[in-house]
Amino acid sequence: MHRPLGRRVSGPGAQRTWHPDRMCGLAAVVSVTPLAPSTLDEMRDRLEHRGPDGARSWMTKTDRATIALAHRRLSIIDLSHAGDQPMFGSGGRTAIVYNGEIYNYVELREELRAHGHVFKSASDTEVLLAAYERWGVDCLERLNGMFAFALWDDARRVLFVARDRFGEKPLFYVRLPDGGIALASEMKALFAHPDVVATPSSHAVREYVAGRFYEDAPETMFADVYRLMQAHAMLIGDDGGIRRHWRYWTPDYTAVRDDFRPETASAEFRALLEQSIRMRLRSDVPVGTSLSGGLDSSTIVCILAQERGSTPTLTQNTFSGRFDATDPTLSEGPQIDLVVGATGTDAYAVTPHPEGLEAELELLHWHQEEPFLSASIYIQWCVMRLAREHNTTVLLDGQGADELLAGYQFYFPTYQLDLIDRRHFVRLARDTRAFTHRLRDASRAYADSQRRFNRDIALSWRTLARLLRPGRGVYHGPYDIGVPPAVPGMRLRRQIAEALQYNSLPQLLRYADRNAMAFSRETRFPFLDHTLVDWCIGLPDNAFVNDGWQKWILRAAGDGVLPPEIQWRADKVGYAAPLDVWMRGPLSEWSRERIFSGPIVDIEGYSRPELEQLWREHQEGTANHSWALWRWLSLNEWLTLGANDTWRRGLSGSSLAAAGAQA
């Protein structure tokens, strides 16, 4: 017979009051064989860094399986005991564990109250449960937020799992040998299950070595471990089978607005962005901002400055990484100072150093769980630690604006090709001249501007003249959902659609989530408000690039908010670590050892002669191969974690102590 929902609860949270509705980590298991409570608790506690304030586990049974939910907590909204997770719905027929924030929970709560729902807490978790009970799986279309959750419906005997539209919050799953299934916020929690083995995927390793691993598919770097893709949901039966697996949001980049007017559009864009920022200020703990000095984060900081006084938890602390003394070519220090001076924020900064990267590399890979293509994420790692040191739990960040608004400079050649396709030669000449002139003028401010940006990235006049001939193909990735057709005139739209959903943003969001959660921080991304995104997707190309200015509509919306030197700056540099210099200097021997020895030397595609040549050219300064070399170094570190059985056993105390010493 089918048993009603059980209430077996374990963990420290069962014995003491702990704070609900938090950014957190979750684990869920549908097991058709007996599941030891200690196994569930061990899976849960692998995620302690995601929620250090409390832990709770819950199990129930049907006549076919054990259903288990577990949760780690980090306090964000509603600090009362009423929001404990797992949380149970009305009548006890539903239970949920949930990681993230539903930003429009206030509006949804009022709508649900109008339908007669009575709430017992002020938490967004209870709103999410009530939304499911009212609208079923269609509730996903109403959620504005970042989330991953597992919701057990006892009446239907299904586990409903879902992930937000852009993949801000992670969720992984693995099929168990007995036919069951296990899910968790991070893969390391899955490896705490005795039936799950951390084995490198040979296919994924080959793709990574070839430079084709973008996290654009369910397959991970671990064999038989899958990521639930962004904007996807599943219904899992109590036999462990996946009854339904679907995508619930798909953008349409072909539906271009025909009523675009620059003046009114920039005002509408600003209003939507301001609304997004205000919603992401909903918190019962201090909210600050990451500040890189670039256009995106500076816009958020400047808009937030206008909100001071109306938001009690807004501290207006800003956190930055800068290299003013050690590498002024890459440092954004002057731009950061300009924004801080204009807004009066309390600014904190850190200068990452190579010795820290060396000491923390193992821990960094432990948290990231998969190798990564650049050491630049170490800057973000240090910034998140800085936020923890200054008691700021939530940070708003500008991630996503470049993918949404065609901000990367390498998009400009694609835009040029579109203008040729459309025979817009006057605009092509005007925008190319303006773009090229501005970058070349900006390059004069730096001793070696090529380390910062490529001033010659635009297609030259000679190249453009050659490309006037017909018959040019359209480069595109292997994607067919949520992207416009790969046809002339749609190149830029195709490129940004791929970047937003497949080959750019998913990786960046993984870096951001793991770096923040390593220090029990929460990052929020105003440019990824789905209402704003849906609106921007319909913009014509000249809202993205106009008169040679990329992200034109964001710049135009900054009138009266941003310092003009930031609003109309031409150069762009990402979160760039001076790895090229570090590899030639303080990290030379350390890097060489990790590139030419260890597990990577035995994998397919490793060529010592080719790497020796790259290494030699880099050391001589005739080329910058730091990115190509780092790809192998990171893979080696990741493989070493597996060779040492770290994914199963957990990270040693000595590694944690070494990392703590860098604080």
C-alpha positions as CSV (number, residue, x, y, z in Angstrom):
1,M,0.0,0.0,0.0
2,H,1.0,3.6,-0.6
3,R,2.1,5.2,2.6
4,P,1.2,8.9,3.4
5,L,4.0,11.4,3.6
6,G,6.5,10.6,6.3
7,R,8.3,13.1,8.5
8,R,11.6,11.5,9.3
9,V,13.9,14.4,9.8
10,S,17.6,14.3,10.7
11,G,20.5,16.7,11.0
12,P,21.5,19.6,13.2
13,G,18.5,21.6,11.9
14,A,16.2,19.1,13.6
15,Q,17.6,19.9,17.1
16,R,17.9,23.6,16.9
17,T,16.3,26.7,15.4
18,W,18.0,27.5,12.1
19,H,17.2,30.2,9.5
20,P,15.0,29.3,6.6
21,D,14.6,30.4,3.0
22,R,18.2,30.6,2.1
23,M,20.5,30.2,-0.8
24,C,21.5,26.6,-0.3
25,G,22.3,23.1,-1.6
26,L,19.9,20.2,-2.1
27,A,20.0,16.5,-2.6
28,A,17.2,14.2,-3.6
29,V,17.0,10.4,-4.1
30,V,14.4,8.0,-5.5
31,S,15.7,4.7,-4.4
32,V,14.0,1.4,-5.3
33,T,16.3,-0.4,-2.8
34,P,16.8,0.5,0.9
35,L,18.5,3.8,1.4
36,A,20.5,4.4,4.6
37,P,19.7,7.7,6.3
38,S,23.5,8.2,6.8
39,T,24.0,8.1,3.0
40,L,21.5,10.9,2.5
41,D,23.1,12.9,5.3
42,E,26.5,12.5,3.8
43,M,25.3,13.6,0.4
44,R,23.7,16.6,2.0
45,D,26.8,17.6,4.0
46,R,29.0,17.6,1.0
47,L,27.2,20.8,0.3
48,E,27.9,22.4,3.6
49,H,29.6,25.4,2.0
50,R,26.4,26.2,0.1
51,G,24.5,26.4,3.4
52,P,26.6,26.4,6.6
53,D,23.8,27.5,8.9
54,G,21.8,24.3,9.2
55,A,21.0,20.9,7.7
56,R,17.9,18.8,7.4
57,S,17.0,15.5,5.8
58,W,13.6,13.8,5.2
59,M,12.5,10.4,3.9
60,T,9.2,8.7,3.1
61,K,8.2,5.5,1.3
62,T,5.8,4.4,-1.3
63,D,5.2,0.7,-2.1
64,R,7.9,0.9,-4.7
65,A,10.6,3.2,-3.4
66,T,12.1,5.4,-0.8
67,I,11.8,9.2,-1.5
68,A,14.5,11.3,0.2
69,L,15.1,15.0,0.3
70,A,17.9,16.9,2.0
71,H,18.9,20.5,2.4
72,R,21.7,22.8,3.5
73,R,20.9,26.4,4.3
74,L,22.2,29.9,3.9
75,S,20.0,32.7,5.4
76,I,18.6,35.2,2.9
77,I,14.9,35.9,3.2
78,D,12.5,35.3,6.1
79,L,14.7,34.6,9.1
80,S,11.9,32.9,11.1
81,H,11.6,29.2,11.9
82,A,8.4,29.0,9.7
83,G,10.3,28.4,6.5
84,D,12.2,25.2,7.4
85,Q,13.1,22.9,4.5
86,P,12.2,20.4,3.4
87,M,8.9,22.4,3.5
88,F,5.5,20.7,3.3
89,G,2.5,21.9,1.4
90,S,-1.1,22.2,2.5
91,G,-2.5,18.9,3.6
92,G,1.0,17.4,3.7
93,R,0.8,16.0,0.1
94,T,3.8,17.9,-1.2
95,A,7.4,18.5,0.0
96,I,10.1,20.6,-1.5
97,V,13.9,21.3,-1.3
98,Y,14.8,24.4,-3.2
99,N,18.0,26.4,-4.0
100,G,17.6,30.0,-5.2
101,E,15.3,32.9,-5.1
102,I,11.9,33.6,-6.6
103,Y,12.1,37.4,-7.0
104,N,8.5,37.9,-7.8
105,Y,7.3,35.9,-4.8
106,V,5.6,39.0,-3.3
107,E,3.4,39.5,-6.4
108,L,2.7,35.7,-6.7
109,R,1.8,35.6,-3.0
110,E,-0.9,38.3,-3.5
111,E,-2.3,36.5,-6.5
112,L,-2.5,33.2,-4.6
113,R,-4.1,34.9,-1.6
114,A,-6.8,36.1,-4.0
115,H,-7.4,32.5,-4.8
116,G,-7.8,31.7,-1.1
117,H,-4.4,30.4,-0.2
118,V,-3.4,31.1,3.4
119,F,0.3,31.6,4.1
120,K,2.1,30.7,7.3
121,S,5.5,32.3,6.5
122,A,7.0,35.2,4.6
123,S,9.2,32.8,2.5
124,D,9.4,32.4,-1.2
125,T,9.6,28.6,-0.7
126,E,6.0,28.5,0.5
127,V,5.0,30.6,-2.4
128,L,6.7,28.2,-4.8
129,L,4.8,25.3,-3.2
130,A,1.5,27.1,-3.3
131,A,2.1,28.0,-7.0
132,Y,2.6,24.3,-7.8
133,E,-0.5,23.3,-5.9
134,R,-2.5,26.0,-7.8
135,W,-1.0,25.7,-11.4
136,G,0.9,22.4,-11.4
137,V,4.0,22.3,-13.6
138,D,2.7,25.3,-15.5
139,C,3.8,27.4,-12.4
140,L,7.3,27.5,-14.1
141,E,6.0,30.1,-16.6
142,R,5.1,32.4,-13.7
143,L,8.4,32.3,-11.9
144,N,10.8,35.2,-12.1
145,G,14.0,34.1,-10.4
146,M,17.0,31.7,-10.2
147,F,16.2,28.3,-8.9
148,A,16.7,24.6,-8.9
149,F,14.2,22.5,-6.9
150,A,13.0,19.0,-6.2
151,L,9.3,18.8,-5.3
152,W,7.7,15.5,-4.2
153,D,4.0,15.2,-5.0
154,D,2.6,12.3,-2.9
155,A,-0.7,12.1,-4.6
156,R,0.7,11.8,-8.1
157,R,3.8,9.9,-6.9
158,V,6.2,12.0,-8.9
159,L,9.2,14.1,-8.1
160,F,9.0,17.4,-10.0
161,V,12.4,18.9,-10.6
162,A,13.2,22.1,-12.6
163,R,15.9,24.6,-13.2
164,D,15.7,28.4,-14.0
165,R,15.6,29.7,-17.6
166,F,19.3,30.6,-17.8
167,G,20.9,28.0,-15.4
168,E,21.9,30.4,-12.6
169,K,21.4,27.6,-10.1
170,P,22.8,24.1,-10.8
171,L,21.2,20.7,-10.7
172,F,22.8,17.3,-11.6
173,Y,21.5,13.8,-11.7
174,V,22.7,10.2,-12.1
175,R,20.8,7.0,-12.7
176,L,21.4,4.4,-9.9
177,P,22.3,0.8,-10.7
178,D,19.0,-0.4,-9.1
179,G,16.9,1.8,-11.4
180,G,16.6,4.7,-9.0
181,I,17.9,8.2,-9.5
182,A,19.9,10.7,-7.4
183,L,20.0,14.5,-7.8
184,A,22.1,17.2,-6.2
185,S,23.1,20.9,-6.5
186,E,26.7,19.8,-7.1
187,M,28.2,16.5,-8.4
188,K,30.4,16.0,-5.3
189,A,27.2,15.3,-3.4
190,L,26.3,12.5,-5.8
191,F,29.7,10.9,-5.3
192,A,28.9,10.5,-1.6
193,H,26.4,7.8,-2.7
194,P,28.1,4.4,-2.5
195,D,26.7,3.4,-5.9
196,V,27.9,6.4,-7.8
197,V,31.5,6.4,-9.1
198,A,33.5,9.5,-10.3
199,T,34.9,8.4,-13.6
200,P,36.1,10.8,-16.2
201,S,34.0,10.8,-19.4
202,S,36.4,10.0,-22.3
203,H,34.2,11.7,-24.7
204,A,34.0,14.9,-22.6
205,V,37.7,14.9,-22.1
206,R,38.3,14.7,-25.8
207,E,35.9,17.6,-26.4
208,Y,37.6,19.6,-23.7
209,V,41.1,19.0,-25.2
210,A,39.8,20.0,-28.6
211,G,38.3,23.2,-27.2
212,R,34.7,22.2,-27.8
213,F,33.5,21.7,-24.2
214,Y,31.0,24.5,-23.6
215,E,28.6,22.9,-21.0
216,D,26.0,23.2,-23.8
217,A,24.6,19.7,-23.4
218,P,23.5,17.4,-20.5
219,E,26.8,15.5,-20.5
220,T,29.3,16.5,-17.9
221,M,33.0,15.7,-17.5
222,F,32.0,12.7,-15.4
223,A,30.7,9.6,-17.1
224,D,27.0,9.0,-16.6
225,V,26.5,12.2,-14.6
226,Y,24.2,14.7,-16.3
227,R,23.3,18.3,-15.8
228,L,19.6,19.2,-16.0
229,M,19.8,21.9,-18.6
230,Q,18.6,25.4,-18.0
231,A,14.9,26.1,-18.7
232,H,14.2,22.3,-18.4
233,A,12.1,20.3,-16.0
234,M,11.5,16.6,-15.4
235,L,8.8,14.4,-13.8
236,I,10.3,11.4,-12.1
237,G,8.1,8.5,-11.0
238,D,8.6,6.5,-7.8
239,D,10.1,3.7,-9.9
240,G,13.0,6.1,-10.7
241,G,11.9,6.4,-14.3
242,I,11.8,9.8,-16.0
243,R,8.1,10.1,-17.1
244,R,8.5,13.5,-18.8
245,H,11.5,15.7,-19.7
246,W,10.8,19.0,-21.3
247,R,12.0,22.6,-22.1
248,Y,9.6,25.2,-20.8
249,W,11.1,28.4,-22.2
250,T,12.4,29.0,-25.7
251,P,13.3,32.5,-26.9
252,D,12.4,33.6,-30.4
253,Y,15.2,35.7,-32.0
254,T,13.3,36.0,-35.3
255,A,10.5,38.1,-33.8
256,V,12.1,41.5,-34.3
257,R,10.1,44.5,-33.1
258,D,9.0,46.8,-35.9
259,D,8.1,49.7,-33.5
260,F,11.6,50.4,-32.3
261,R,12.2,54.1,-31.5
262,P,15.6,54.8,-29.9
263,E,14.4,57.4,-27.5
264,T,11.5,55.5,-26.1
265,A,13.3,52.2,-26.2
266,S,16.2,53.3,-24.1
267,A,13.7,54.7,-21.5
268,E,11.8,51.4,-21.5
269,F,15.0,49.4,-21.2
270,R,16.1,51.5,-18.2
271,A,12.7,51.0,-16.5
272,L,12.9,47.3,-16.9
273,L,16.4,47.1,-15.6
274,E,15.5,49.3,-12.6
275,Q,12.6,47.0,-11.9
276,S,14.9,44.0,-12.1
277,I,17.4,45.5,-9.7
278,R,14.7,46.5,-7.2
279,M,13.3,42.9,-7.2
280,R,16.9,41.6,-6.6
281,L,17.2,43.8,-3.5
282,R,14.6,41.7,-1.7
283,S,16.6,40.3,1.1
284,D,16.8,40.2,4.9
285,V,20.6,40.3,4.9
286,P,23.1,42.8,3.5
287,V,23.2,43.3,-0.3
288,G,26.3,44.7,-2.0
289,T,27.7,44.7,-5.6
290,S,30.6,43.4,-7.6
291,L,32.3,46.2,-9.4
292,S,34.7,45.5,-12.2
293,G,34.8,49.0,-13.6
294,G,33.1,48.0,-16.8
295,L,29.8,49.3,-18.2
296,D,27.5,46.5,-16.9
297,S,28.5,46.4,-13.2
298,S,29.0,50.2,-13.1
299,T,25.4,50.7,-14.4
300,I,24.1,48.5,-11.6
301,V,26.1,50.3,-8.9
302,C,25.0,53.7,-10.2
303,I,21.3,52.7,-10.3
304,L,21.6,51.2,-6.8
305,A,23.0,54.5,-5.5
306,Q,19.6,56.0,-6.3
307,E,17.9,53.4,-4.2
308,R,19.8,54.1,-1.0
309,G,17.5,55.1,1.8
310,S,14.5,53.1,0.5
311,T,16.2,49.7,0.9
312,P,17.4,49.1,4.5
313,T,19.5,46.1,3.7
314,L,21.3,47.8,0.8
315,T,24.8,48.5,2.2
316,Q,26.3,49.8,-1.1
317,N,29.5,47.9,-0.4
318,T,31.3,47.3,-3.7
319,F,33.9,44.5,-4.2
320,S,36.5,44.6,-6.8
321,G,39.7,42.9,-8.1
322,R,42.4,45.2,-9.3
323,F,46.1,45.2,-10.3
324,D,47.0,48.9,-10.1
325,A,50.5,48.4,-8.8
326,T,51.3,44.9,-10.3
327,D,49.8,45.2,-13.8
328,P,48.2,48.6,-14.7
329,T,47.6,47.4,-18.3
330,L,45.0,44.9,-17.0
331,S,43.8,46.8,-14.0
332,E,40.4,48.6,-14.0
333,G,41.4,50.6,-10.9
334,P,40.9,54.1,-12.4
335,Q,37.4,53.1,-13.7
336,I,36.5,51.6,-10.4
337,D,37.6,54.8,-8.6
338,L,35.5,56.9,-11.0
339,V,32.3,55.0,-10.2
340,V,33.0,54.9,-6.5
341,G,33.6,58.6,-6.4
342,A,30.4,59.3,-8.3
343,T,28.2,57.1,-6.1
344,G,29.8,57.3,-2.6
345,T,29.9,53.6,-2.1
346,D,32.0,51.8,0.5
347,A,34.6,50.2,-1.8
348,Y,36.7,47.2,-1.0
349,A,39.3,45.7,-3.3
350,V,41.7,42.8,-3.5
351,T,44.7,42.2,-5.6
352,P,45.0,38.4,-6.4
353,H,48.5,37.2,-6.4
354,P,50.1,34.1,-8.1
355,E,51.1,32.5,-4.8
356,G,47.4,32.4,-3.8
357,L,46.5,30.7,-7.1
358,E,49.2,28.1,-6.5
359,A,48.0,27.4,-2.9
360,E,44.3,27.3,-3.7
361,L,44.3,25.5,-7.1
362,E,43.1,22.2,-5.7
363,L,40.3,23.8,-3.7
364,L,39.3,25.9,-6.6
365,H,38.9,22.8,-8.8
366,W,37.1,21.0,-6.0
367,H,34.5,23.7,-6.0
368,Q,34.3,24.2,-9.7
369,E,34.0,20.4,-10.3
370,E,35.0,20.6,-13.9
371,P,38.2,22.1,-15.5
372,F,38.0,25.7,-16.7
373,L,39.5,27.5,-19.6
374,S,41.0,30.5,-17.9
375,A,42.6,31.4,-14.6
376,S,40.6,34.6,-14.6
377,I,37.9,33.1,-12.4
378,Y,40.5,33.2,-9.6
379,I,39.8,37.0,-9.4
380,Q,36.1,36.3,-8.9
381,W,37.1,33.7,-6.2
382,C,39.1,36.3,-4.3
383,V,36.3,38.9,-4.6
384,M,33.8,36.5,-3.1
385,R,36.1,35.9,-0.2
386,L,36.4,39.6,0.2
387,A,32.6,39.9,0.4
388,R,32.6,37.3,3.2
389,E,35.2,39.2,5.1
390,H,33.0,42.2,5.1
391,N,29.8,40.5,6.0
392,T,28.0,41.0,2.7
393,T,26.0,37.9,1.9
394,V,24.3,38.9,-1.4
395,L,26.1,40.5,-4.4
396,L,24.5,41.9,-7.5
397,D,26.6,41.3,-10.6
398,G,26.6,42.4,-14.3
399,Q,26.8,38.9,-15.7
400,G,24.8,38.2,-18.9
401,A,24.8,41.7,-20.4
402,D,27.4,40.9,-23.0
403,E,25.5,37.8,-24.3
404,L,22.2,39.6,-24.1
405,L,23.2,42.9,-25.8
406,A,26.1,41.8,-28.1
407,G,28.8,43.3,-25.9
408,Y,31.8,41.2,-26.7
409,Q,34.1,43.0,-29.1
410,F,34.5,39.9,-31.3
411,Y,30.8,40.3,-32.1
412,F,31.6,43.3,-34.2
413,P,33.0,41.5,-37.2
414,T,29.8,39.4,-37.2
415,Y,27.8,42.6,-37.3
416,Q,29.9,43.9,-40.2
417,L,29.0,40.7,-42.2
418,D,25.3,41.2,-41.5
419,L,25.6,44.8,-42.9
420,I,27.1,43.3,-46.1
421,D,24.4,40.7,-46.3
422,R,21.8,43.4,-46.1
423,R,23.6,45.7,-48.5
424,H,23.7,48.5,-45.8
425,F,27.0,49.9,-47.1
426,V,26.7,53.4,-45.7
427,R,26.1,52.1,-42.2
428,L,28.9,49.6,-42.6
429,A,31.4,52.4,-43.5
430,R,30.2,54.7,-40.7
431,D,30.2,52.1,-37.9
432,T,33.5,50.4,-39.0
433,R,35.2,53.8,-39.1
434,A,33.9,54.9,-35.7
435,F,34.5,51.5,-34.0
436,T,38.1,51.2,-35.3
437,H,39.0,54.8,-34.5
438,R,37.8,54.6,-30.9
439,L,39.7,51.4,-30.2
440,R,42.9,52.6,-31.7
441,D,42.6,55.9,-29.8
442,A,41.9,54.0,-26.5
443,S,44.9,51.7,-27.1
444,R,47.3,54.6,-26.7
445,A,46.6,54.7,-23.0
446,Y,48.3,51.4,-22.4
447,A,51.9,50.2,-22.8
448,D,50.8,46.9,-24.3
449,S,47.2,47.3,-25.2
450,Q,47.0,43.9,-27.0
451,R,47.0,42.2,-23.5
452,R,43.9,44.2,-22.7
453,F,41.9,44.2,-26.0
454,N,42.5,43.7,-29.7
455,R,42.3,47.2,-31.3
456,D,42.3,45.6,-34.8
457,I,39.4,43.2,-34.2
458,A,37.1,44.7,-36.8
459,L,37.4,43.4,-40.3
460,S,39.7,45.6,-42.4
461,W,38.6,47.5,-45.4
462,R,40.6,45.1,-47.6
463,T,38.8,42.1,-46.1
464,L,35.4,43.8,-46.4
465,A,36.0,44.5,-50.0
466,R,36.9,40.8,-50.6
467,L,33.8,39.7,-48.8
468,L,31.4,41.7,-51.0
469,R,31.3,38.7,-53.3
470,P,28.3,36.4,-52.8
471,G,28.4,32.9,-51.6
472,R,29.7,33.3,-48.1
473,G,28.6,30.7,-45.6
474,V,27.3,31.4,-42.1
475,Y,29.4,30.0,-39.2
476,H,27.2,28.6,-36.4
477,G,27.2,26.0,-33.6
478,P,25.4,22.7,-33.6
479,Y,22.2,24.0,-32.1
480,D,18.7,24.1,-33.4
481,I,16.5,25.1,-30.5
482,G,16.0,28.8,-29.4
483,V,18.3,30.1,-32.1
484,P,17.4,31.9,-35.4
485,P,18.3,30.1,-38.7
486,A,21.9,30.3,-39.8
487,V,21.3,32.5,-42.8
488,P,22.9,35.7,-44.2
489,G,21.7,38.8,-42.3
490,M,21.0,36.8,-39.1
491,R,24.6,36.2,-38.1
492,L,24.7,38.5,-35.0
493,R,21.4,37.3,-33.7
494,R,22.5,33.7,-34.2
495,Q,25.7,34.4,-32.3
496,I,24.2,36.0,-29.3
497,A,21.4,33.4,-29.1
498,E,24.0,30.7,-29.0
499,A,26.0,32.6,-26.4
500,L,23.1,33.2,-24.1
501,Q,21.9,29.6,-24.1
502,Y,24.8,27.4,-25.1
503,N,28.5,28.3,-25.6
504,S,29.2,31.2,-23.3
505,L,26.8,32.1,-20.4
506,P,26.3,28.6,-19.0
507,Q,30.0,28.3,-18.2
508,L,30.2,31.8,-16.8
509,L,27.2,31.1,-14.5
510,R,28.9,27.9,-13.3
511,Y,32.0,29.8,-12.4
512,A,30.0,32.5,-10.6
513,D,27.8,30.0,-8.6
514,R,30.7,27.8,-7.4
515,N,32.9,30.8,-6.5
516,A,30.2,32.5,-4.6
517,M,29.0,29.3,-2.8
518,A,32.5,28.4,-1.9
519,F,32.3,31.3,0.5
520,S,28.6,31.0,1.2
521,R,27.7,34.1,-0.8
522,E,24.8,34.6,-3.2
523,T,25.2,36.3,-6.6
524,R,22.2,37.9,-8.4
525,F,22.2,39.0,-12.0
526,P,19.8,41.8,-12.9
527,F,20.5,41.5,-16.7
528,L,19.0,38.0,-16.5
529,D,15.6,39.0,-15.4
530,H,13.5,37.0,-17.9
531,T,11.1,39.9,-18.5
532,L,14.0,42.1,-19.5
533,V,15.6,39.3,-21.6
534,D,12.3,38.6,-23.5
535,W,12.0,42.3,-24.2
536,C,15.6,42.6,-25.4
537,I,15.5,39.6,-27.7
538,G,12.9,41.4,-29.8
539,L,15.2,44.4,-30.4
540,P,16.6,45.1,-33.8
541,D,20.3,44.9,-34.4
542,N,20.8,48.7,-34.3
543,A,19.8,48.6,-30.6
544,F,22.8,46.4,-30.0
545,V,25.3,48.2,-32.2
546,N,24.8,51.8,-33.3
547,D,27.4,54.2,-34.7
548,G,30.1,51.7,-33.8
549,W,29.0,51.5,-30.1
550,Q,28.2,48.0,-28.9
551,K,25.5,47.6,-26.2
552,W,24.2,50.9,-27.5
553,I,20.8,50.7,-25.7
554,L,22.5,50.2,-22.3
555,R,24.7,53.1,-22.9
556,A,21.8,55.3,-24.0
557,A,19.8,54.2,-20.9
558,G,22.7,55.4,-18.8
559,D,22.1,59.1,-19.5
560,G,22.2,61.0,-16.2
561,V,23.1,57.8,-14.2
562,L,26.6,56.8,-15.4
563,P,29.7,59.0,-15.4
564,P,30.2,59.8,-19.2
565,E,33.7,58.3,-19.1
566,I,32.2,54.9,-18.2
567,Q,29.0,55.3,-20.3
568,W,31.0,56.0,-23.5
569,R,34.3,54.1,-22.9
570,A,35.4,52.3,-26.0
571,D,37.8,49.7,-24.6
572,K,36.6,46.6,-22.9
573,V,38.5,44.1,-20.7
574,G,37.0,41.2,-19.0
575,Y,37.9,39.8,-15.6
576,A,41.4,39.2,-16.8
577,A,44.2,37.7,-14.6
578,P,47.8,38.5,-15.6
579,L,48.4,34.8,-16.2
580,D,50.7,35.5,-19.1
581,V,53.1,37.3,-16.8
582,W,52.7,34.9,-13.9
583,M,53.6,31.9,-16.2
584,R,56.8,33.6,-17.2
585,G,57.7,34.6,-13.7
586,P,56.6,33.4,-10.3
587,L,54.5,30.5,-11.6
588,S,56.9,29.4,-14.3
589,E,58.3,26.2,-12.7
590,W,55.0,25.4,-11.0
591,S,53.2,25.7,-14.3
592,R,55.7,23.7,-16.3
593,E,55.5,20.8,-13.8
594,R,51.7,20.7,-14.2
595,I,51.8,20.9,-18.0
596,F,54.4,18.3,-18.6
597,S,53.7,15.6,-15.9
598,G,50.8,14.0,-14.3
599,P,47.6,12.3,-15.6
600,I,47.3,14.4,-18.7
601,V,50.4,12.9,-20.4
602,D,48.6,9.7,-20.9
603,I,45.3,11.0,-22.5
604,E,44.4,11.1,-26.1
605,G,45.4,14.4,-27.8
606,Y,48.3,15.2,-25.5
607,S,51.3,16.2,-27.6
608,R,54.5,17.0,-25.7
609,P,56.3,18.4,-28.7
610,E,53.5,20.8,-29.5
611,L,53.2,21.9,-25.9
612,E,57.0,22.4,-25.7
613,Q,56.8,24.7,-28.6
614,L,53.9,26.7,-27.1
615,W,55.8,26.8,-23.8
616,R,59.0,28.0,-25.4
617,E,57.3,30.7,-27.4
618,H,55.4,31.9,-24.4
619,Q,58.6,32.0,-22.2
620,E,60.5,33.9,-24.9
621,G,57.7,36.5,-25.1
622,T,57.1,36.0,-28.8
623,A,53.5,34.9,-28.2
624,N,51.0,34.8,-25.4
625,H,49.9,31.1,-25.1
626,S,48.8,31.3,-21.5
627,W,45.2,30.4,-22.3
628,A,46.2,27.3,-24.4
629,L,48.7,26.2,-21.7
630,W,46.2,26.8,-18.9
631,R,43.6,24.5,-20.5
632,W,46.0,21.6,-20.0
633,L,47.1,22.7,-16.5
634,S,43.4,22.9,-15.3
635,L,42.6,19.5,-16.9
636,N,45.6,18.0,-15.1
637,E,44.5,19.3,-11.8
638,W,41.0,18.0,-12.3
639,L,42.3,14.5,-13.3
640,T,44.6,14.5,-10.3
641,L,41.6,15.0,-8.0
642,G,40.1,11.9,-9.5
643,A,43.3,9.9,-9.4
644,N,43.5,10.6,-5.6
645,D,39.9,9.5,-5.1
646,T,39.1,12.9,-3.8
647,W,35.6,13.1,-5.3
648,R,34.6,10.0,-3.2
649,R,36.5,10.7,0.0
650,G,36.2,14.5,0.1
651,L,38.9,17.2,0.3
652,S,41.5,16.9,2.9
653,G,41.8,19.2,5.9
654,S,45.3,20.3,4.8
655,S,43.9,21.6,1.5
656,L,41.2,23.6,3.3
657,A,43.8,24.9,5.8
658,A,46.1,26.0,3.0
659,A,43.3,27.9,1.3
660,G,42.2,29.5,4.6
661,A,45.7,30.9,5.0
662,Q,45.2,32.9,1.9
663,A,42.3,34.9,3.4
